[in-house]
């Protein structure tokens, strides 16, 4: 009986490891802003997300942001603001990623 209770107590802790963000998965973007020289966007982080863990793909008028490394931290998910330099030039752009708008941004 004690082993069963110990196993049940560990179950929620083990399920946290399933929250690891998938590499090369489509990243959900929050509050994207494109200027002629820069992309600013918020993404979900568990505590270890950095801008160098993403690559920016730009093709004609379509912008895509993909994660190259998982966020292995186990903190509470929150939004972080990232910036990427790129010479977009003037124009209207659309995102391949799904986008959302939220005011819960940590700078």
Backbone atoms as SQL, in Angstrom:
CREATE TABLE atoms (id INTEGER PRIMARY KEY, chain TEXT, resi INTEGER, resn TEXT, atom TEXT, x REAL, y REAL, z REAL);
INSERT INTO atoms VALUES
  (1, 'A', 1, 'UNK', 'N', 0.819, -1.188, 0.000),
  (2, 'A', 1, 'UNK', 'CA', 0.000, 0.000, 0.000),
  (3, 'A', 1, 'UNK', 'C', 0.871, 1.263, 0.000),
  (4, 'A', 2, 'UNK', 'N', 1.974, 1.230, 0.782),
  (5, 'A', 2, 'UNK', 'CA', 2.867, 2.388, 0.831),
  (6, 'A', 2, 'UNK', 'C', 3.504, 2.645, -0.530),
  (7, 'A', 3, 'UNK', 'N', 3.850, 1.565, -1.240),
  (8, 'A', 3, 'UNK', 'CA', 4.448, 1.733, -2.566),
  (9, 'A', 3, 'UNK', 'C', 3.451, 2.345, -3.538),
  (10, 'A', 4, 'UNK', 'N', 2.206, 1.968, -3.434),
  (11, 'A', 4, 'UNK', 'CA', 1.174, 2.533, -4.298),
  (12, 'A', 4, 'UNK', 'C', 1.005, 4.022, -4.026),
  (13, 'A', 5, 'UNK', 'N', 0.983, 4.399, -2.755),
  (14, 'A', 5, 'UNK', 'CA', 0.859, 5.816, -2.401),
  (15, 'A', 5, 'UNK', 'C', 2.077, 6.611, -2.857),
  (16, 'A', 6, 'UNK', 'N', 3.262, 6.026, -2.719),
  (17, 'A', 6, 'UNK', 'CA', 4.478, 6.711, -3.174),
  (18, 'A', 6, 'UNK', 'C', 4.447, 6.893, -4.688),
  (19, 'A', 7, 'UNK', 'N', 3.993, 5.871, -5.407),
  (20, 'A', 7, 'UNK', 'CA', 3.889, 5.975, -6.863),
  (21, 'A', 7, 'UNK', 'C', 2.886, 7.034, -7.287),
  (22, 'A', 8, 'UNK', 'N', 1.759, 7.104, -6.600),
  (23, 'A', 8, 'UNK', 'CA', 0.752, 8.120, -6.911),
  (24, 'A', 8, 'UNK', 'C', 1.251, 9.523, -6.586),
  (25, 'A', 9, 'UNK', 'N', 2.066, 9.641, -5.542),
  (26, 'A', 9, 'UNK', 'CA', 2.614, 10.950, -5.178),
  (27, 'A', 9, 'UNK', 'C', 3.616, 11.436, -6.222),
  (28, 'A', 10, 'UNK', 'N', 4.346, 10.533, -6.853),
  (29, 'A', 10, 'UNK', 'CA', 5.333, 10.906, -7.863),
  (30, 'A', 10, 'UNK', 'C', 4.718, 11.177, -9.233),
  (31, 'A', 11, 'UNK', 'N', 3.530, 10.698, -9.475),
  (32, 'A', 11, 'UNK', 'CA', 2.905, 10.843, -10.786),
  (33, 'A', 11, 'UNK', 'C', 2.797, 12.292, -11.254),
  (34, 'A', 12, 'UNK', 'N', 2.343, 13.233, -10.422),
  (35, 'A', 12, 'UNK', 'CA', 2.296, 14.631, -10.898),
  (36, 'A', 12, 'UNK', 'C', 3.676, 15.201, -11.222),
  (37, 'A', 13, 'UNK', 'N', 4.693, 14.792, -10.489),
  (38, 'A', 13, 'UNK', 'CA', 6.043, 15.286, -10.754),
  (39, 'A', 13, 'UNK', 'C', 6.569, 14.755, -12.078),
  (40, 'A', 14, 'UNK', 'N', 6.280, 13.522, -12.393),
  (41, 'A', 14, 'UNK', 'CA', 6.733, 12.945, -13.655),
  (42, 'A', 14, 'UNK', 'C', 6.014, 13.554, -14.844),
  (43, 'A', 15, 'UNK', 'N', 4.787, 13.971, -14.660),
  (44, 'A', 15, 'UNK', 'CA', 4.045, 14.553, -15.773),
  (45, 'A', 15, 'UNK', 'C', 4.587, 15.921, -16.168),
  (46, 'A', 16, 'UNK', 'N', 5.316, 16.593, -15.287),
  (47, 'A', 16, 'UNK', 'CA', 5.904, 17.892, -15.623),
  (48, 'A', 16, 'UNK', 'C', 6.918, 17.764, -16.753),
  (49, 'A', 17, 'UNK', 'N', 7.577, 16.627, -16.838),
  (50, 'A', 17, 'UNK', 'CA', 8.585, 16.466, -17.881),
  (51, 'A', 17, 'UNK', 'C', 7.966, 16.389, -19.271),
  (52, 'A', 18, 'UNK', 'N', 6.667, 16.184, -19.366),
  (53, 'A', 18, 'UNK', 'CA', 6.016, 16.141, -20.674),
  (54, 'A', 18, 'UNK', 'C', 5.753, 17.529, -21.219),
  (55, 'A', 19, 'UNK', 'N', 6.023, 18.571, -20.438),
  (56, 'A', 19, 'UNK', 'CA', 5.790, 19.933, -20.876),
  (57, 'A', 19, 'UNK', 'C', 6.946, 20.502, -21.686),
  (58, 'A', 20, 'UNK', 'N', 7.991, 19.725, -21.926),
  (59, 'A', 20, 'UNK', 'CA', 9.150, 20.202, -22.673),
  (60, 'A', 20, 'UNK', 'C', 8.721, 20.593, -24.081),
  (61, 'A', 21, 'UNK', 'N', 9.132, 21.778, -24.502),
  (62, 'A', 21, 'UNK', 'CA', 8.775, 22.271, -25.821),
  (63, 'A', 21, 'UNK', 'C', 9.498, 21.468, -26.892),
  (64, 'A', 22, 'UNK', 'N', 8.790, 21.086, -27.922),
  (65, 'A', 22, 'UNK', 'CA', 9.360, 20.281, -28.995),
  (66, 'A', 22, 'UNK', 'C', 10.287, 21.114, -29.874),
  (67, 'A', 23, 'UNK', 'N', 11.417, 20.528, -30.258),
  (68, 'A', 23, 'UNK', 'CA', 12.351, 21.179, -31.168),
  (69, 'A', 23, 'UNK', 'C', 11.761, 21.147, -32.573),
  (70, 'A', 24, 'UNK', 'N', 12.007, 22.197, -33.337),
  (71, 'A', 24, 'UNK', 'CA', 11.512, 22.343, -34.706),
  (72, 'A', 24, 'UNK', 'C', 9.992, 22.341, -34.797),
  (73, 'A', 25, 'UNK', 'N', 9.331, 22.566, -33.688),
  (74, 'A', 25, 'UNK', 'CA', 7.878, 22.643, -33.729),
  (75, 'A', 25, 'UNK', 'C', 7.461, 24.074, -34.042),
  (76, 'A', 26, 'UNK', 'N', 6.259, 24.209, -34.539),
  (77, 'A', 26, 'UNK', 'CA', 5.757, 25.546, -34.826),
  (78, 'A', 26, 'UNK', 'C', 5.520, 26.259, -33.501),
  (79, 'A', 27, 'UNK', 'N', 6.114, 27.404, -33.354),
  (80, 'A', 27, 'UNK', 'CA', 6.039, 28.165, -32.121),
  (81, 'A', 27, 'UNK', 'C', 4.851, 29.110, -32.166),
  (82, 'A', 28, 'UNK', 'N', 4.080, 29.145, -31.093),
  (83, 'A', 28, 'UNK', 'CA', 2.978, 30.085, -30.979),
  (84, 'A', 28, 'UNK', 'C', 3.556, 31.457, -30.661),
  (85, 'A', 29, 'UNK', 'N', 3.216, 32.459, -31.458),
  (86, 'A', 29, 'UNK', 'CA', 3.756, 33.809, -31.296),
  (87, 'A', 29, 'UNK', 'C', 2.721, 34.723, -30.659),
  (88, 'A', 30, 'UNK', 'N', 3.169, 35.520, -29.708),
  (89, 'A', 30, 'UNK', 'CA', 2.313, 36.502, -29.056),
  (90, 'A', 30, 'UNK', 'C', 2.820, 37.901, -29.387),
  (91, 'A', 31, 'UNK', 'N', 1.918, 38.790, -29.708),
  (92, 'A', 31, 'UNK', 'CA', 2.210, 40.213, -29.916),
  (93, 'A', 31, 'UNK', 'C', 3.350, 40.468, -30.901),
  (94, 'A', 32, 'UNK', 'N', 3.336, 39.864, -32.091),
  (95, 'A', 32, 'UNK', 'CA', 4.436, 40.108, -33.032),
  (96, 'A', 32, 'UNK', 'C', 4.400, 41.528, -33.592),
  (97, 'A', 33, 'UNK', 'N', 5.586, 42.130, -33.698),
  (98, 'A', 33, 'UNK', 'CA', 5.737, 43.464, -34.280),
  (99, 'A', 33, 'UNK', 'C', 6.894, 43.404, -35.271),
  (100, 'A', 34, 'UNK', 'N', 6.622, 43.752, -36.531),
  (101, 'A', 34, 'UNK', 'CA', 7.647, 43.755, -37.573),
  (102, 'A', 34, 'UNK', 'C', 7.928, 45.190, -37.975),
  (103, 'A', 35, 'UNK', 'N', 9.215, 45.559, -37.950),
  (104, 'A', 35, 'UNK', 'CA', 9.646, 46.850, -38.480),
  (105, 'A', 35, 'UNK', 'C', 10.593, 46.561, -39.643),
  (106, 'A', 36, 'UNK', 'N', 11.104, 47.580, -40.278),
  (107, 'A', 36, 'UNK', 'CA', 11.970, 47.388, -41.445),
  (108, 'A', 36, 'UNK', 'C', 13.229, 46.588, -41.113),
  (109, 'A', 37, 'UNK', 'N', 13.732, 46.675, -39.874),
  (110, 'A', 37, 'UNK', 'CA', 14.997, 46.036, -39.511),
  (111, 'A', 37, 'UNK', 'C', 14.882, 44.995, -38.395),
  (112, 'A', 38, 'UNK', 'N', 13.669, 44.703, -37.911),
  (113, 'A', 38, 'UNK', 'CA', 13.591, 43.916, -36.684),
  (114, 'A', 38, 'UNK', 'C', 12.232, 43.231, -36.530),
  (115, 'A', 39, 'UNK', 'N', 12.252, 42.074, -35.881),
  (116, 'A', 39, 'UNK', 'CA', 11.040, 41.381, -35.458),
  (117, 'A', 39, 'UNK', 'C', 11.081, 41.276, -33.944),
  (118, 'A', 40, 'UNK', 'N', 10.042, 41.746, -33.288),
  (119, 'A', 40, 'UNK', 'CA', 9.885, 41.568, -31.845),
  (120, 'A', 40, 'UNK', 'C', 8.660, 40.706, -31.629),
  (121, 'A', 41, 'UNK', 'N', 8.801, 39.718, -30.756),
  (122, 'A', 41, 'UNK', 'CA', 7.715, 38.772, -30.533),
  (123, 'A', 41, 'UNK', 'C', 7.850, 38.191, -29.131),
  (124, 'A', 42, 'UNK', 'N', 6.738, 37.787, -28.558),
  (125, 'A', 42, 'UNK', 'CA', 6.748, 37.082, -27.280),
  (126, 'A', 42, 'UNK', 'C', 6.450, 35.614, -27.529),
  (127, 'A', 43, 'UNK', 'N', 7.114, 34.748, -26.760),
  (128, 'A', 43, 'UNK', 'CA', 6.893, 33.304, -26.850),
  (129, 'A', 43, 'UNK', 'C', 6.753, 32.749, -25.440),
  (130, 'A', 44, 'UNK', 'N', 6.166, 31.567, -25.331),
  (131, 'A', 44, 'UNK', 'CA', 6.044, 30.918, -24.031),
  (132, 'A', 44, 'UNK', 'C', 7.389, 30.351, -23.602),
  (133, 'A', 45, 'UNK', 'N', 7.693, 30.514, -22.329),
  (134, 'A', 45, 'UNK', 'CA', 8.942, 30.009, -21.772),
  (135, 'A', 45, 'UNK', 'C', 8.661, 29.344, -20.437),
  (136, 'A', 46, 'UNK', 'N', 9.397, 28.282, -20.154),
  (137, 'A', 46, 'UNK', 'CA', 9.349, 27.656, -18.835),
  (138, 'A', 46, 'UNK', 'C', 10.524, 28.117, -17.984),
  (139, 'A', 47, 'UNK', 'N', 11.270, 29.115, -18.474),
  (140, 'A', 47, 'UNK', 'CA', 12.360, 29.679, -17.702),
  (141, 'A', 47, 'UNK', 'C', 13.709, 29.691, -18.387),
  (142, 'A', 48, 'UNK', 'N', 13.872, 28.971, -19.493),
  (143, 'A', 48, 'UNK', 'CA', 15.183, 28.867, -20.136),
  (144, 'A', 48, 'UNK', 'C', 15.147, 29.220, -21.618),
  (145, 'A', 49, 'UNK', 'N', 14.255, 30.067, -22.041),
  (146, 'A', 49, 'UNK', 'CA', 14.140, 30.404, -23.459),
  (147, 'A', 49, 'UNK', 'C', 14.992, 31.616, -23.789),
  (148, 'A', 50, 'UNK', 'N', 15.830, 31.484, -24.827),
  (149, 'A', 50, 'UNK', 'CA', 16.688, 32.560, -25.312),
  (150, 'A', 50, 'UNK', 'C', 16.462, 32.737, -26.808),
  (151, 'A', 51, 'UNK', 'N', 16.775, 33.908, -27.323),
  (152, 'A', 51, 'UNK', 'CA', 16.576, 34.200, -28.746),
  (153, 'A', 51, 'UNK', 'C', 17.413, 33.292, -29.640),
  (154, 'A', 52, 'UNK', 'N', 18.601, 32.875, -29.176),
  (155, 'A', 52, 'UNK', 'CA', 19.451, 32.031, -30.020),
  (156, 'A', 52, 'UNK', 'C', 18.946, 30.585, -30.122),
  (157, 'A', 53, 'UNK', 'N', 17.844, 30.261, -29.470),
  (158, 'A', 53, 'UNK', 'CA', 17.231, 28.939, -29.578),
  (159, 'A', 53, 'UNK', 'C', 16.180, 28.884, -30.692),
  (160, 'A', 54, 'UNK', 'N', 16.139, 29.922, -31.511),
  (161, 'A', 54, 'UNK', 'CA', 15.164, 30.007, -32.594),
  (162, 'A', 54, 'UNK', 'C', 15.871, 30.342, -33.896),
  (163, 'A', 55, 'UNK', 'N', 15.264, 29.979, -35.006),
  (164, 'A', 55, 'UNK', 'CA', 15.731, 30.502, -36.286),
  (165, 'A', 55, 'UNK', 'C', 14.551, 31.137, -37.002),
  (166, 'A', 56, 'UNK', 'N', 14.890, 32.179, -37.718),
  (167, 'A', 56, 'UNK', 'CA', 13.912, 32.986, -38.431),
  (168, 'A', 56, 'UNK', 'C', 13.970, 32.616, -39.898),
  (169, 'A', 57, 'UNK', 'N', 12.841, 32.240, -40.457),
  (170, 'A', 57, 'UNK', 'CA', 12.757, 31.899, -41.873),
  (171, 'A', 57, 'UNK', 'C', 11.864, 32.940, -42.539),
  (172, 'A', 58, 'UNK', 'N', 12.393, 33.557, -43.595),
  (173, 'A', 58, 'UNK', 'CA', 11.671, 34.622, -44.285),
  (174, 'A', 58, 'UNK', 'C', 11.644, 34.302, -45.769),
  (175, 'A', 59, 'UNK', 'N', 10.454, 34.197, -46.342),
  (176, 'A', 59, 'UNK', 'CA', 10.300, 33.873, -47.756),
  (177, 'A', 59, 'UNK', 'C', 9.229, 34.780, -48.345),
  (178, 'A', 60, 'UNK', 'N', 9.633, 35.695, -49.186),
  (179, 'A', 60, 'UNK', 'CA', 8.758, 36.700, -49.806),
  (180, 'A', 60, 'UNK', 'C', 8.058, 37.515, -48.722),
  (181, 'A', 61, 'UNK', 'N', 6.783, 37.255, -48.454),
  (182, 'A', 61, 'UNK', 'CA', 6.079, 38.034, -47.432),
  (183, 'A', 61, 'UNK', 'C', 5.683, 37.183, -46.224),
  (184, 'A', 62, 'UNK', 'N', 6.232, 35.964, -46.117),
  (185, 'A', 62, 'UNK', 'CA', 5.872, 35.049, -45.034),
  (186, 'A', 62, 'UNK', 'C', 7.038, 34.923, -44.055),
  (187, 'A', 63, 'UNK', 'N', 6.745, 35.137, -42.775),
  (188, 'A', 63, 'UNK', 'CA', 7.737, 35.028, -41.703),
  (189, 'A', 63, 'UNK', 'C', 7.395, 33.799, -40.866),
  (190, 'A', 64, 'UNK', 'N', 8.423, 33.001, -40.561),
  (191, 'A', 64, 'UNK', 'CA', 8.238, 31.828, -39.712),
  (192, 'A', 64, 'UNK', 'C', 9.341, 31.794, -38.666),
  (193, 'A', 65, 'UNK', 'N', 8.980, 31.488, -37.433),
  (194, 'A', 65, 'UNK', 'CA', 9.940, 31.386, -36.343),
  (195, 'A', 65, 'UNK', 'C', 9.864, 29.969, -35.793),
  (196, 'A', 66, 'UNK', 'N', 11.014, 29.275, -35.770),
  (197, 'A', 66, 'UNK', 'CA', 11.052, 27.895, -35.280),
  (198, 'A', 66, 'UNK', 'C', 12.067, 27.748, -34.158),
  (199, 'A', 67, 'UNK', 'N', 11.712, 26.918, -33.196),
  (200, 'A', 67, 'UNK', 'CA', 12.585, 26.637, -32.053),
  (201, 'A', 67, 'UNK', 'C', 13.594, 25.563, -32.453),
  (202, 'A', 68, 'UNK', 'N', 14.880, 25.780, -32.126),
  (203, 'A', 68, 'UNK', 'CA', 15.924, 24.805, -32.438),
  (204, 'A', 68, 'UNK', 'C', 16.381, 24.017, -31.219),
  (205, 'A', 69, 'UNK', 'N', 16.095, 24.522, -30.014),
  (206, 'A', 69, 'UNK', 'CA', 16.455, 23.834, -28.777),
  (207, 'A', 69, 'UNK', 'C', 15.265, 23.865, -27.837),
  (208, 'A', 70, 'UNK', 'N', 15.020, 22.777, -27.121),
  (209, 'A', 70, 'UNK', 'CA', 13.884, 22.768, -26.196),
  (210, 'A', 70, 'UNK', 'C', 14.168, 23.601, -24.951),
  (211, 'A', 71, 'UNK', 'N', 13.121, 24.065, -24.317),
  (212, 'A', 71, 'UNK', 'CA', 13.213, 24.753, -23.029),
  (213, 'A', 71, 'UNK', 'C', 13.070, 23.673, -21.963),
  (214, 'A', 72, 'UNK', 'N', 14.186, 23.266, -21.369),
  (215, 'A', 72, 'UNK', 'CA', 14.190, 22.151, -20.428),
  (216, 'A', 72, 'UNK', 'C', 13.858, 22.557, -19.001),
  (217, 'A', 73, 'UNK', 'N', 13.704, 23.839, -18.743),
  (218, 'A', 73, 'UNK', 'CA', 13.348, 24.279, -17.395),
  (219, 'A', 73, 'UNK', 'C', 11.925, 23.849, -17.070),
  (220, 'A', 74, 'UNK', 'N', 11.627, 23.815, -15.799),
  (221, 'A', 74, 'UNK', 'CA', 10.307, 23.358, -15.362),
  (222, 'A', 74, 'UNK', 'C', 9.562, 24.431, -14.587),
  (223, 'A', 75, 'UNK', 'N', 9.881, 25.686, -14.859),
  (224, 'A', 75, 'UNK', 'CA', 9.175, 26.775, -14.201),
  (225, 'A', 75, 'UNK', 'C', 7.782, 26.948, -14.777),
  (226, 'A', 76, 'UNK', 'N', 7.024, 27.815, -14.154),
  (227, 'A', 76, 'UNK', 'CA', 5.684, 28.117, -14.660),
  (228, 'A', 76, 'UNK', 'C', 5.807, 28.801, -16.019),
  (229, 'A', 77, 'UNK', 'N', 4.985, 28.390, -16.945),
  (230, 'A', 77, 'UNK', 'CA', 5.023, 28.976, -18.289),
  (231, 'A', 77, 'UNK', 'C', 4.647, 30.454, -18.228),
  (232, 'A', 78, 'UNK', 'N', 5.433, 31.272, -18.910),
  (233, 'A', 78, 'UNK', 'CA', 5.170, 32.711, -18.967),
  (234, 'A', 78, 'UNK', 'C', 5.689, 33.236, -20.305),
  (235, 'A', 79, 'UNK', 'N', 5.272, 34.431, -20.660),
  (236, 'A', 79, 'UNK', 'CA', 5.710, 35.029, -21.918),
  (237, 'A', 79, 'UNK', 'C', 7.012, 35.785, -21.727),
  (238, 'A', 80, 'UNK', 'N', 7.923, 35.634, -22.686),
  (239, 'A', 80, 'UNK', 'CA', 9.155, 36.423, -22.721),
  (240, 'A', 80, 'UNK', 'C', 9.230, 37.115, -24.078),
  (241, 'A', 81, 'UNK', 'N', 9.782, 38.313, -24.077),
  (242, 'A', 81, 'UNK', 'CA', 9.895, 39.112, -25.300),
  (243, 'A', 81, 'UNK', 'C', 11.264, 38.873, -25.922),
  (244, 'A', 82, 'UNK', 'N', 11.288, 38.543, -27.207),
  (245, 'A', 82, 'UNK', 'CA', 12.523, 38.307, -27.944),
  (246, 'A', 82, 'UNK', 'C', 12.578, 39.245, -29.139),
  (247, 'A', 83, 'UNK', 'N', 13.795, 39.567, -29.574),
  (248, 'A', 83, 'UNK', 'CA', 13.979, 40.434, -30.742),
  (249, 'A', 83, 'UNK', 'C', 14.953, 39.766, -31.700),
  (250, 'A', 84, 'UNK', 'N', 14.654, 39.877, -32.992),
  (251, 'A', 84, 'UNK', 'CA', 15.475, 39.297, -34.048),
  (252, 'A', 84, 'UNK', 'C', 15.746, 40.362, -35.094),
  (253, 'A', 85, 'UNK', 'N', 17.012, 40.566, -35.432),
  (254, 'A', 85, 'UNK', 'CA', 17.380, 41.551, -36.452),
  (255, 'A', 85, 'UNK', 'C', 17.331, 40.901, -37.829),
  (256, 'A', 86, 'UNK', 'N', 16.700, 41.591, -38.763),
  (257, 'A', 86, 'UNK', 'CA', 16.617, 41.124, -40.148),
  (258, 'A', 86, 'UNK', 'C', 16.185, 42.306, -41.000),
  (259, 'A', 87, 'UNK', 'N', 16.708, 42.392, -42.200),
  (260, 'A', 87, 'UNK', 'CA', 16.350, 43.494, -43.091),
  (261, 'A', 87, 'UNK', 'C', 15.075, 43.124, -43.855),
  (262, 'A', 88, 'UNK', 'N', 13.930, 43.344, -43.226),
  (263, 'A', 88, 'UNK', 'CA', 12.646, 43.033, -43.849),
  (264, 'A', 88, 'UNK', 'C', 12.289, 44.042, -44.933),
  (265, 'A', 89, 'UNK', 'N', 12.674, 45.284, -44.721),
  (266, 'A', 89, 'UNK', 'CA', 12.289, 46.335, -45.657),
  (267, 'A', 89, 'UNK', 'C', 10.822, 46.699, -45.463),
  (268, 'A', 90, 'UNK', 'N', 10.368, 47.705, -46.200),
  (269, 'A', 90, 'UNK', 'CA', 8.967, 48.108, -46.060),
  (270, 'A', 90, 'UNK', 'C', 8.045, 47.073, -46.707),
  (271, 'A', 91, 'UNK', 'N', 6.869, 46.912, -46.159),
  (272, 'A', 91, 'UNK', 'CA', 5.915, 45.972, -46.747),
  (273, 'A', 91, 'UNK', 'C', 4.942, 45.446, -45.721),
  (274, 'A', 92, 'UNK', 'N', 4.065, 44.582, -46.177),
  (275, 'A', 92, 'UNK', 'CA', 3.094, 43.914, -45.320),
  (276, 'A', 92, 'UNK', 'C', 3.482, 42.444, -45.264),
  (277, 'A', 93, 'UNK', 'N', 3.549, 41.894, -44.067),
  (278, 'A', 93, 'UNK', 'CA', 4.010, 40.529, -43.878),
  (279, 'A', 93, 'UNK', 'C', 2.960, 39.719, -43.144),
  (280, 'A', 94, 'UNK', 'N', 3.011, 38.413, -43.346),
  (281, 'A', 94, 'UNK', 'CA', 2.131, 37.517, -42.609),
  (282, 'A', 94, 'UNK', 'C', 2.994, 36.439, -41.959),
  (283, 'A', 95, 'UNK', 'N', 2.451, 35.820, -40.927),
  (284, 'A', 95, 'UNK', 'CA', 3.186, 34.810, -40.173),
  (285, 'A', 95, 'UNK', 'C', 2.668, 33.420, -40.506),
  (286, 'A', 96, 'UNK', 'N', 3.591, 32.496, -40.698),
  (287, 'A', 96, 'UNK', 'CA', 3.213, 31.098, -40.868),
  (288, 'A', 96, 'UNK', 'C', 2.789, 30.522, -39.520),
  (289, 'A', 97, 'UNK', 'N', 3.421, 30.986, -38.448),
  (290, 'A', 97, 'UNK', 'CA', 3.077, 30.539, -37.102),
  (291, 'A', 97, 'UNK', 'C', 1.684, 31.031, -36.717),
  (292, 'A', 98, 'UNK', 'N', 1.078, 30.320, -35.799),
  (293, 'A', 98, 'UNK', 'CA', -0.158, 30.819, -35.200),
  (294, 'A', 98, 'UNK', 'C', 0.213, 31.995, -34.308),
  (295, 'A', 99, 'UNK', 'N', -0.637, 33.006, -34.269),
  (296, 'A', 99, 'UNK', 'CA', -0.345, 34.195, -33.468),
  (297, 'A', 99, 'UNK', 'C', -1.501, 34.485, -32.520),
  (298, 'A', 100, 'UNK', 'N', -1.155, 35.062, -31.387),
  (299, 'A', 100, 'UNK', 'CA', -2.128, 35.485, -30.378),
  (300, 'A', 100, 'UNK', 'C', -1.681, 36.843, -29.856),
  (301, 'A', 101, 'UNK', 'N', -2.595, 37.525, -29.209),
  (302, 'A', 101, 'UNK', 'CA', -2.271, 38.808, -28.609),
  (303, 'A', 101, 'UNK', 'C', -2.614, 38.764, -27.133),
  (304, 'A', 102, 'UNK', 'N', -1.663, 39.187, -26.301),
  (305, 'A', 102, 'UNK', 'CA', -1.807, 39.148, -24.853),
  (306, 'A', 102, 'UNK', 'C', -1.032, 40.307, -24.256),
  (307, 'A', 103, 'UNK', 'N', -1.463, 40.782, -23.101),
  (308, 'A', 103, 'UNK', 'CA', -0.752, 41.882, -22.450),
  (309, 'A', 103, 'UNK', 'C', 0.123, 41.407, -21.293),
  (310, 'A', 104, 'UNK', 'N', 0.306, 40.097, -21.132),
  (311, 'A', 104, 'UNK', 'CA', 1.140, 39.565, -20.049),
  (312, 'A', 104, 'UNK', 'C', 2.557, 39.329, -20.548),
  (313, 'A', 105, 'UNK', 'N', 3.312, 40.392, -20.713),
  (314, 'A', 105, 'UNK', 'CA', 4.660, 40.303, -21.273),
  (315, 'A', 105, 'UNK', 'C', 5.675, 40.709, -20.217),
  (316, 'A', 106, 'UNK', 'N', 6.734, 39.914, -20.081),
  (317, 'A', 106, 'UNK', 'CA', 7.838, 40.232, -19.180),
  (318, 'A', 106, 'UNK', 'C', 8.993, 40.720, -20.026),
  (319, 'A', 107, 'UNK', 'N', 9.548, 41.872, -19.707),
  (320, 'A', 107, 'UNK', 'CA', 10.686, 42.403, -20.472),
  (321, 'A', 107, 'UNK', 'C', 11.972, 42.158, -19.738);
